[in-house]
Amino acid sequence: MIQIVEHAPQEGPYAIGAALDAAGLPVRVCRTWAGERVPETADDLVALVVMGGPMAAYEDFPSRTAELALLRAALEAEVPVLGVCLGAQLLAVAAGGTARPGSGTQVGWGEVRMTAAALDDPLFAAVPKQVRVLHWHSDTMDLPTGATLLASCDRYPVQAFRTGGSAWGIQFHLEVDKAAVESFAAAFPEEAAGAPGLVESASVELAALARHRDGVFQRFAAFVAARAGQTAMRAFFTRRAATWDARFADDGPRYATAVDLMGLRDGDRVLDLGCGTGRALPALRAQVGEAGVVAGVDLTPAMLTAAMREGRDRVAGLLLADACRLPLPTGTVDGIFSAGLINHVPDPGAALREWARVTAIGGVLLLFHPSGRAERAARHGRPLDPGDPLAEEHLRPALRAAGWDLARYEDAARHFLARAIRVAE
């Protein structure tokens, strides 16, 4: 789900919404101007868009605290973010920068210049060096450490920026169409009066701008769509990382028992895919000895941070990576342990093929969960899913198609495990 936050009825997403809709991406709108509550977490978000408004990012307004909390949660989980005008200023604050009054009102059509960094930016790379846009603001911001300036002008140097690898702030109103310009002018007539011809020239200005405007937002939509599965998983686990071990403190012995069933040898190389806080890593290290290689792989930085707090980086290497696209040569490892991950990947069959690719012939795969399938379904108040990829009638042929032979299958009350051997195809 893409969350859009609006602060005023006339400051909707316009061209942003059109691009998201064209990409088939589901959108949920929070109309703070109508008293709707800002979501408390980023758990189910694949992107966050925060629009403009007449309030100041450096002063309190009813939804400010909740918006900053949501932006910080999105940044921590690497959820793609797009902030426009007020939304850009709030993004800067959430990322560690500041918002402040500017040098007066800047309203009307005017040029912005792309910086050299924009040439390699995922959104702005195709925008010309200079482009005329609609300005409508009187505040500005100081960028957080590490942010990249993408667009500027003489009066207000910060016009667009990127913070991290997936969050963008745009001070000017790139999203507008003719209806938006007219709506802005009707809502803020005194400011519009300071820019003679603003509405009358809109058709000509927008005709020149539209291709670049639409290109930026189409690229944002494509960026969101391409990583939606990863984003949703990272957003879900980020908030839970700090308390994960405490919530499941009793699972340790079951992890150790499952690892013993892998039958690894001294000096073997083994991966824990979707390692989370690394509860299986000590047992894996014990099985392969000091001569072996143990690596925990996870997509969520907060999980690996929690693993380090638990000292598990002392028994294994920790790698931030997508378990479905492992940065490893073919036949690199002798074993793969994975607890619960197969139910979270977008394509279980493709994941099993990738895991087979990096595993040597004769290597072992152990799929594990400290709860049985029926127990998990009951805990969540739902029946067993007939399409569950871990059901034996689905898992066995999927493993075979990927290059594995299922040697052991247990779906017990208090655990699930499937042990498979890498075979020649």
N, C-alpha and C positions, 0 to 999 in steps of 0.2 A: 504494500500500500504506500502511495505517495501522499504525504501530509502537506497541505497548503495552509498557511496561516495568514488570514486577512485582518487588517486593522481598520479599514474603512470600506464602505460599500462600493465606492468608485475606483478603489485601487485593487482590482482583481487581477488574476494571472494573465488574461488576454492571450497574447501569442505563446506564452509559456504553456498555458492550458491546452491550446490548440496542438502544440507539438507533442505533449504527453498523450493527448487523446488519439492523435494520429499513430502513435507508437503502440497503442493498445494498453497503456499503463493505467491501472486503476487509481483514482484520486479521491481523497477525502478532504473536505474543506472545513477548517475551523474559523468561524466568523466571530472573532473576538469583539467586533463592534456590535454584535447582537447578543453578547453575554455568554457565548459558548466557551467551554473550558478547554484550555490547551492540554493535550495529552501529557500524562506524567512521565511516560517512558518512551523510548525509541524502539521498543521490542519488536513491533511488527512493521517497521518502516523500511522501505527500500530507497527512499529519498525524502528530503525535507525542503520545502520552498517557503520562505518567509517574505511577505510582500511589504510594500511601503505604507506610510501613514503619516498623519500630521503631528504626531507626538515626537518627543525627543528621546533618543536611546540612552542619554545620560541622566534623564529624570524618571521618577517613578510613574508608572501608569498601571492599570489593574492587572494586565497579563504579563508585564515585563519580567518578573521573577520566574514565572513558569516558562516563558519563552527562552530565557537564557539557560535555564536548566535543561530544556529539551535540546537546544543547540549544543550545549556541552556534551550531553549524552550522545548526540549524533556524531559529533567530532570524535569522541572517544571510540565509538564503534565504527568509525570510517564510513558512516552513512553519507551518500552524496547530498550536499547542501547547496542551495541557491538562495542568496539573500538579495533583495532589491531595495535600494534607497534606505529606508529605516531598517529593513531586514539585513542589509549589508552592514550597517552600523552595529546592529545587535550581534551579528556574526563576529565582527571585529572584537567586540567586548568579550563575547563568550570564549574567543580564542586567546585572550590575554592582552588585547589592545585596548584603546580607549575611544570613546565618542565625545565630541565637544562642539560648541557653537562654531560656525564658520565666519567668514568675513562678510556676511550678508546674503540676501536671497539671490539664488541663481535660477532663473526661470526662463525657458524658451529654448529655441533650437540653437545648437552650437556644436563646435567640433570637439572631439577628443582624439588624442593620439595614442596609438598602440605602442607599448614598450617593446624592446627587443625580446623580452621574455615571452611576449604573446605569440611569437612566431612558432613556439613549440608547445603552446598550451592546447589541451584537448578541446576546449570550446572556442577560443579566439584565434586560432592559427590561421584561419581563412579570412579574417576580417582585414580590410585594407589599413594602411598605416594611419590614415585619417578618415574619420567618419562623423557625419553630423547626427546628433542624437537629441532627445528631449531631456533637458535639465529641469528639475523641480525640487529644490531643497535649499536649506540655509544652514545645515549642520555638516560636519565632516568627521573624520576619524583618523586616529594614528594606528598604523597597522601593528599587529602582534609580531613578535620576533619570529623570523623564518618565513613570514608571508611574502608572496611574490606580487609586485605591482605589475598590472597588465595594461592599464589605460590611465591617461592623465590629461589634465589641461592646466593652463597657467593659473587660473583663479583657484581651482580646487584640485590639487595634484593627485589625490586619491580618487580615481573614478571607477576602477575595477581591480580586483585582486583575487588571488588564490591562496588559501591557507591549507597546508597539508596537501594531499594528493587528490582530494575529492570535494572540496568546499570552495565556492566562489561567491564573491560579493560584487554587486554592480550598483554604483551610486546613481547613475543616470537611469532613465526609464526606457530601456531597450524594448520592453514588452509591449509598448503601446501600439494600438491601431487608431483609426480616425475616431471611432466611438469613444475610445479611452481619452483621447485628447479633449474631445468635447465634454466628457464627463468631468475631467479634471478642472477644466475652465469653469464649468457651472458650479462645481463644489467650492472652488477657491477663486472667486471673481477678482478680489483685490490683487492677488498675486498675478493672475492672468493679465490684468490691466497693465502691469509693468512690462509685458512682452507683446507689444502691438503686432498684430498679424499672426499671432500664434496659431489660432484655429484656422484662419484663412489659408495659411501656407502649409497646413498639415498634409494635404493630399500630395503636394509636390515633394515635401520632405520625406514622407513615408514611402513614396514610390522609389526613392533612391535608397532608403534604409532597409526596405522589407527583405531583400534577399539576404543581407547580412544578419538582420534580426532573426529571421527564420532559421538560418544556418546554425547560429549559436544555440538556439533552443532545441533544434533537431539533434544536434550533437550531444546536448545534455541528456535528452531523452534516450538516445542510443547508449550513452555512457551508463545511465541508470539501468537500462534493460539488460545490458551485457553482463552486469555483475549483480543482478537482483538476488539470485540464489545465495551468493556469498554474503551479500549485505544483510539479508534476513537472518542468516545463521549467526553472523558476527554480532548483530544488534541484540539477538536473543541472549547470547552467552556473555556478552560484555558486562551487563548489569549484575549477573549472577556469579561472576568469576571470584570475587573477593570472599564469598561465603560458601563456595562450592564444596570444599573439603569438609567444612563443619556440618553441612547439611547431610553429607553422605559418609560420615566418619566411620561407620560400621562396615563399609564395603571393602576395605583393604584386604582382609584375609581371602575374600572371594576372588579378588583380582590376582592375588598371589597363587591361589589354587589353579586358576585358569591359565596363567603363564606357565606353570609347571607342565601342563598338558601339551604345550607346544613342542617339547622335546628338543630344544635348542642345545647346541654343543659349545664347549669352551672355544672362544675365538670367533663365533658367528657374528654376523651383522644383522641387526634387527631394527625395525621401525615400529613406533607406536603412533598410528595415524589417528588424528583427532584426539591427541593425548590429553587435552584439557589441562588440568593442574598436575598431570604426570603421576597419577596414583599407581600405574603399572610399571613405571620406570625402574624403581629399586629392584623389583622382582626380575625384570628383564636383565638388568645388570648382573644380578646374582647368578642368573642362568648362563650367560655368555662369558662371565669372568672379566678380569681386567684386560685380557687380550682382545675381547670382543668390542664391537661398536654398537652403541645404543643411541638412537635419535628419536626425540619426540617431535611430531609435526602437528601444528595447529594453525588455523586461520585467524584466530582471535588473539590480538596482542595482550589483552587483559588476562586471558587464561595463562599465557606463557609467563606473564609477570607474576601471577599467583604461584605458578610452578617454581619460579625462582625464589619467592618468599619461603616456600616450603623446603628449599635447598635441593630441589631435584635436578638443578643444573650441575650439581656436583657428581651425579651418577650418569648423566646423559647429555648429549648435545640437544639444544632446543632450536627448532627451525620454524620460522613463520612462513608458511607456504600453503597453497591449495593442495589438499590431499588427492584431488582428481587430476592434478597437473604437476606431478612431482619433478623437481629439478635434478633428476638423477639419471645416469645412464642405464641402459637395459641390463638386466641380470645382476644388479648391484648388491641386493640383500639376500639373506638366507631365511628371513622370517618377517612377517607382518602381524602385529597385534592391533585390533581395532575394536573399541568398546562403544557401541551405540551409533557410530558414525554413518553406517550404511542407510539408516532411516532418515538421515538429514541431507544426503547428497541429492542433487537434482536428477541424476541418471545412475542408478545403482549398477546397471550393466556396464556402463562406461567406466565407472570407478573400479569394478572388479577387473576389467581389462587393463587399466592403468597399473593396478597393483600387481597383476601378473607380469606386466612388462618389466617392472623393476626387480622381480624376484627370480632367482636362479632356479633351473629345473631341479625338482626335489625339495624346494623350499616350502615352508609351511605358512598358512594363513589361519589365524584364529579370530573369528568374529565372536564378540562376547557382550553380555549385558548382565549386570548383577540382579536383574529381575527377569522372570519369564514373560513371555508375550502376553499371556492371559492376565498375569498380575499387573502388568503395566496398563493394559486396556482398562481393567477394573479401577485402577487408581485414578485414571482420567475420566471415569464414568462413561465409557463407551465400549461397544462390543469389539471383538477381534476383527481387524480389517481383513476382508478376504483377499485384498490385493497386496498385503504386507510382503515386501521383498524377502523377509526372513522366514516366511512360511516355507516348509520344506519343499512343497510342490513347485514353488517359484525359485527358491534359492538353488536347489540342485541343478536344474537346467541352466540357470544363469551362470553358475560357477563353471559348469562344463563348457559353455560357449566361450567363456573368458580364458580358459586354459587351466582350470582347477578341477581336482577330483575330490568330492566331498567324502571324507573318511569317517567323520563322527558328527552326529547331530543330536543335541539335547535341548529340549524346550521344557525345563522343569519349573516347579513352582517358584523357586528362589533364584534361578539363573537361566540364561540362555547361552549356548555356545555352539559353534560350528567350526570344525577343524577340517581344512582342505589342504591338499598337496598340489604343488605346481607340477603340471605334466606337460610333455611335449605336445604341440598342436599338430 
